[in-house]
Amino acid sequence: MRWLDHRETVTDALRGAVIALGNFDGFHRGHQKVAGEAINWAHAEGRPSIIATFDPHPVRFFKPDVAPFRLTTLEQRQELYLAAGATAMLVFHFDGELAGTSAEDFISKILIERFGAHGVVTGADFTFGKGAKGNTDLLRGFGAQLGLQSRVVDAVKGADAVISSSRIREALRDGDPQLAADLLSRPFAIRGIVEHGDKRGRTIGYPTANLSVDTYLRPKYGIYAVTGKVLATGEELKGAANIGIRPQFEPPKELLEPYFFDFSGDLYGQEIEVAFHHFLRGEAKFDSLEALMEQMEKDCAKARELLG
């Protein structure tokens, strides 16, 4: 799948594409509907389809000190967009220059001149350009005058409210990965390289694969039933994981530490993805190492049961 940079022109083969415009961080059910409209439109007219995203997220650019909130990495998004059927992923590198681009120039100079876009599909609340002054009305009016077609997709409703990235983040912070998975259409997953740690888990019979949480949103700290995937081999694993600061040990260090059942291989240096399925309990400090080990045994038994 092609990975396009908004600062560069595209090849002739990708000109005339239909572009799904948005942030599409979590690529939840609402995002999928917007992307699906663009892909179906492109297929109907024999055109390439492109799904856009912004990196860094505009919020991160304007508020650099905001707490981590990303639901996916660019690599995860690329895989999700490919699975949806898109021809390419377009990354808008959000910097001062892009932030200062007027909405009209965004349409005329970037979408039309640089990319030769035939059409764009957005959600009803999508805004763009300097001061976020661009919207669907500008696309329908100014864009149409320049030959750019546009379509708008209404928000998708879940059981009780509109599906949004903010709802997914709230669910994860509340320790409800099942609600997040329903809104996303898949479990929330953190991807990273397995690092060498202090190896305390090995000494108590629970060797863990240590991952940095990096720029991901922090789910509620605690113990989860998880599945893991080794990206190089596709091997799938089941386990229990702690995400948090490990209050039992000093010094506190924020980590994601999955323990995979019935696995004895070496994961150091490997890229793995850990998916969150069920929240078991919050982080806690125990009176003794024996008490911690006893609780970990219960956690693993519960995780095995929940994961079937």
C-alpha positions in Angstrom: 0.0 0.0 0.0 1.3 3.4 -0.9 2.2 5.8 1.9 1.9 9.4 0.6 3.3 12.6 2.0 1.0 15.7 1.6 4.1 17.8 0.8 4.9 15.9 -2.3 3.1 15.5 -5.6 1.7 12.1 -6.4 2.3 9.9 -9.4 0.0 10.1 -12.4 -1.6 6.8 -11.4 -2.9 8.3 -8.2 -4.2 11.5 -9.6 -8.0 11.7 -10.0 -8.5 9.8 -6.7 -11.3 10.0 -4.3 -10.0 11.0 -0.9 -11.5 10.3 2.5 -10.6 13.3 4.6 -10.3 13.2 8.3 -8.0 12.3 11.2 -9.2 8.7 11.4 -6.9 8.0 14.4 -8.9 5.1 15.9 -10.5 4.3 12.5 -13.7 3.4 14.4 -17.0 2.5 12.9 -17.8 6.1 12.0 -14.5 6.5 10.3 -15.0 3.3 8.5 -18.3 4.5 7.0 -16.6 7.7 5.6 -13.8 5.6 4.2 -16.2 3.1 2.8 -18.1 5.8 0.9 -14.9 7.0 -0.6 -13.7 3.5 -1.6 -17.1 2.6 -3.1 -17.3 5.8 -5.0 -13.8 5.3 -6.4 -14.5 1.7 -7.3 -17.7 2.7 -9.1 -15.8 5.1 -11.3 -12.6 3.1 -11.7 -10.5 5.5 -9.6 -7.9 5.0 -6.9 -9.1 5.6 -3.3 -7.0 7.4 -0.7 -7.6 7.6 3.1 -6.0 10.6 4.8 -4.7 11.1 8.3 -2.8 13.8 10.2 0.5 13.3 12.0 1.0 14.7 14.5 -2.6 15.2 15.4 -3.5 18.9 15.2 -4.3 18.9 19.0 -0.7 17.8 19.7 0.6 20.6 17.5 -1.5 23.3 19.2 -1.2 21.8 22.7 2.2 20.0 22.9 1.8 19.3 26.6 -1.5 17.5 26.4 -1.5 13.9 27.8 -1.0 11.1 25.2 -4.2 10.3 23.5 -3.4 8.4 20.3 -5.4 5.2 19.6 -3.2 4.0 16.8 0.2 4.4 15.2 0.7 5.4 11.6 1.7 1.8 10.9 -1.5 0.4 12.4 -3.6 2.9 10.5 -1.9 1.9 7.2 -2.8 -1.7 7.9 -6.4 -0.8 8.8 -6.8 1.4 5.7 -5.4 -1.4 3.5 -7.8 -3.9 5.0 -10.6 -1.5 4.2 -9.7 -1.6 0.5 -8.0 1.8 0.0 -5.3 2.2 -2.6 -3.1 4.5 -0.5 -2.7 6.3 2.8 -2.1 10.1 2.7 -0.3 11.6 5.7 -0.8 15.3 6.3 2.3 16.3 8.3 0.8 18.9 10.6 3.3 21.7 11.1 3.2 25.5 11.2 3.0 25.8 7.4 0.0 23.5 7.2 -1.6 25.1 10.2 -1.3 28.5 8.5 -2.7 27.3 5.1 -6.1 28.9 4.4 -9.0 26.6 3.8 -9.3 27.9 0.2 -5.6 27.1 -0.5 -6.0 23.7 1.1 -8.6 22.9 -1.5 -7.1 24.6 -4.5 -3.3 24.1 -4.0 -3.2 20.8 -2.1 -6.2 18.8 -2.9 -6.6 19.9 -6.5 -3.3 21.1 -7.8 -0.9 18.8 -5.8 -3.1 15.7 -5.7 -5.4 16.1 -8.6 -8.3 14.9 -6.5 -11.5 14.1 -8.2 -13.6 14.0 -5.1 -13.5 14.0 -1.3 -15.6 12.4 1.4 -15.8 13.8 4.9 -17.8 13.5 8.1 -20.3 16.2 8.7 -18.2 17.9 11.4 -14.9 17.9 9.5 -13.0 21.2 9.6 -9.7 22.2 8.0 -7.5 25.2 7.1 -6.2 28.1 9.1 -8.4 28.7 12.1 -10.5 25.6 11.2 -12.5 27.9 8.9 -13.0 25.2 6.2 -16.0 23.0 6.4 -18.4 20.9 4.3 -20.1 24.0 3.0 -16.9 25.4 1.6 -16.2 22.1 -0.1 -19.6 22.1 -1.6 -19.3 25.7 -2.8 -15.7 26.8 -3.4 -14.5 23.3 -4.1 -17.3 22.6 -6.6 -16.4 25.8 -8.5 -13.0 24.4 -9.0 -14.3 21.0 -10.1 -13.8 19.1 -6.9 -16.8 16.9 -6.0 -17.6 16.2 -2.4 -19.8 14.0 -0.3 -20.7 14.1 3.4 -21.3 11.1 5.6 -23.5 11.6 8.7 -22.2 10.4 12.1 -22.8 6.8 13.1 -24.8 6.1 16.2 -24.0 3.3 18.7 -26.5 1.9 21.2 -26.9 5.2 23.0 -24.8 7.9 21.4 -22.7 8.9 18.4 -19.6 6.9 17.9 -16.5 9.1 18.4 -12.8 8.8 19.3 -13.6 10.8 22.5 -16.1 8.1 23.6 -13.5 5.4 22.9 -10.9 7.2 24.9 -13.3 7.7 27.8 -14.2 4.0 27.7 -10.5 3.0 27.9 -9.8 5.4 30.7 -12.8 4.0 32.6 -11.5 0.4 32.2 -14.1 -0.7 29.7 -12.1 -2.2 26.8 -15.2 -4.2 25.7 -17.2 -0.9 25.0 -14.1 0.5 23.2 -13.8 -2.7 21.1 -17.5 -2.4 20.1 -17.1 1.2 19.0 -13.8 0.5 17.2 -15.0 -2.8 15.7 -11.8 -4.5 17.1 -10.0 -4.5 20.5 -7.8 -1.5 21.3 -4.2 -2.6 20.8 -0.7 -1.3 21.7 2.2 -2.1 19.5 5.9 -1.9 20.4 9.3 -3.5 20.6 9.9 -5.9 23.5 12.5 -4.4 25.7 14.9 -5.8 28.4 13.6 -5.0 31.8 14.7 -5.8 35.4 13.5 -9.4 34.8 11.6 -9.5 38.2 8.8 -11.5 36.5 11.1 -14.3 35.8 12.1 -14.6 39.4 8.5 -15.2 40.5 7.5 -17.5 37.6 5.8 -14.9 35.4 8.2 -13.7 32.7 6.7 -10.7 31.0 7.4 -8.9 27.6 8.0 -5.3 28.5 6.7 -2.6 26.1 6.8 1.2 26.3 3.4 2.7 26.1 4.9 5.5 24.0 2.4 8.0 22.6 -0.7 5.8 23.0 -3.6 6.8 25.2 -3.2 5.3 28.7 -6.0 2.9 29.5 -7.0 2.6 33.1 -4.0 1.2 35.0 -4.5 -2.4 36.0 -4.6 -6.0 35.0 -6.2 -7.1 31.7 -6.9 -10.3 29.8 -5.1 -9.8 26.6 -4.1 -11.4 23.3 -0.7 -10.8 21.7 0.5 -11.1 18.1 4.1 -11.5 17.1 4.2 -9.4 13.9 7.2 -11.1 12.3 5.6 -14.6 12.5 1.9 -13.9 12.9 2.0 -16.1 16.0 -1.0 -15.4 18.3 -0.8 -15.7 22.1 -3.2 -15.4 25.1 -2.2 -13.9 28.4 -2.7 -11.4 31.2 -1.0 -8.0 31.3 -0.3 -5.2 33.7 -0.3 -1.6 32.4 0.8 1.0 34.9 3.7 2.0 37.1 4.1 -1.3 39.0 3.5 -0.1 42.6 5.0 -3.3 44.0 8.5 -2.4 42.8 10.8 0.6 43.0 11.4 2.9 41.3 7.9 3.3 39.6 8.2 2.9 35.9 5.3 3.0 33.4 5.2 -0.1 31.3 2.9 -2.5 29.5 3.9 -6.0 30.8 2.0 -8.9 29.2 2.6 -12.5 30.4 1.7 -15.0 27.8 0.4 -18.4 28.8 2.2 -21.5 27.7 4.9 -19.5 25.9 8.6 -20.0 26.5 10.2 -18.4 23.5 12.4 -15.3 23.3 10.6 -12.1 22.4 13.4 -9.6 23.1 13.7 -7.2 20.2 10.6 -8.4 18.5 7.6 -6.2 17.6 4.4 -7.4 19.1 0.9 -6.1 19.4 -1.1 -6.5 22.6 -4.9 -6.3 22.4 -7.0 -5.4 25.5 -10.1 -7.6 25.9 -11.2 -7.6 29.6 -10.3 -5.4 32.6 -9.7 -7.6 35.6 -8.7 -5.3 38.5 -6.8 -2.1 39.2 -3.1 -1.8 40.1 -2.4 -2.6 43.8 0.5 -2.9 46.2 0.6 -6.1 48.2 1.9 -6.8 51.6 4.4 -9.4 50.4 5.7 -10.9 47.2 3.9 -14.1 48.1 0.6 -12.3 48.2 1.3 -10.7 44.8 2.1 -14.1 43.3 -1.1 -15.6 44.7 -3.1 -12.8 43.2 -1.3 -13.1 39.8 -2.3 -16.8 39.8 -5.9 -15.8 40.2 -5.6 -13.1 37.5 -4.2 -15.6 35.0 -6.9 -18.1 35.8 -9.6 -15.5 35.3 -7.9 -14.3 32.0 -7.8 -17.9 30.7 -11.5 -18.3 31.5 -12.5 -15.0 29.8 -10.4 -15.6 26.7 -11.8 -19.1 26.3 
